[in-house]
Amino acid sequence: MKLLLWLILLVLCWPLALLALIIWPIVWLISLPLRAVGIALEGVFALLRAIIMLPARVLGGGGAAR
């Protein structure tokens, strides 16, 4: 009985495994521009945070940065 279940699983799942192998590189290529946008936005937010925190750092409130 276990062998029959394994064979059914093999017959049903190998097309899904092949589909995943084919689609995964396409999904990865599509996500590359989104990652680049995320990195750029992270840099913009870091710059804005540095600009906003600059007066506090100049007045001596940024002890953790030293």
N, C-alpha and C positions, 0 to 999 in steps of 0.2 A: 504494500500500500504506500509506503514511504517513497519507494522508487517511482511509482506512478505519479505521486504528487510532485516530486522533483522534476520529472519529465514535463508535466503540465506547466510548472513554473518556468522551465527552460524555454518551452515553446512560446509562452506568453511574454516573457521579459526580454528576450534577446532583441526583438525589434525596438523596444524602448531604449535599451542600452545603445544600440547603433544610432538611434535618433538623437540621443543625448550627446554622443560623440561627434555627430555632425553639426548639431545646433550650438554646442558650447563655444566653439571658436567664433561663430557669427555673433553671439551675444557678447563675447569679450570684445570684439572689434567695435560693436555699437557702444559699449560702455566706455571706451577710451576717451572720446570727447567729453563725456560727462565727468570723468575723473579729472580731466584737465580744467574744466570749469570749476570743479570743487576745489582744486588746489589754488586756482586764481582767486576765488572768493575767500578762501582761508587767508591768503596773503593780504587781501584788501581789509578784512576784518582785523587782522593783526596790526596793520598800519593805522587804522582808525583808533584802535585801542591804545596804541602808542601815542598818537596825537592827543587823545583825550586825557591820558594819564601823565602827559609831559609836565603840566604845571605842578602836579603833586610830586613828581620826581625831582623837579628843580627846587622845590621848597623843602625837600628832605623827607618826604613821606615814603619814598621807595627804598626802604632799607633792605628788602629782599632781593633787589636787583644788584646790590653791590657785592 
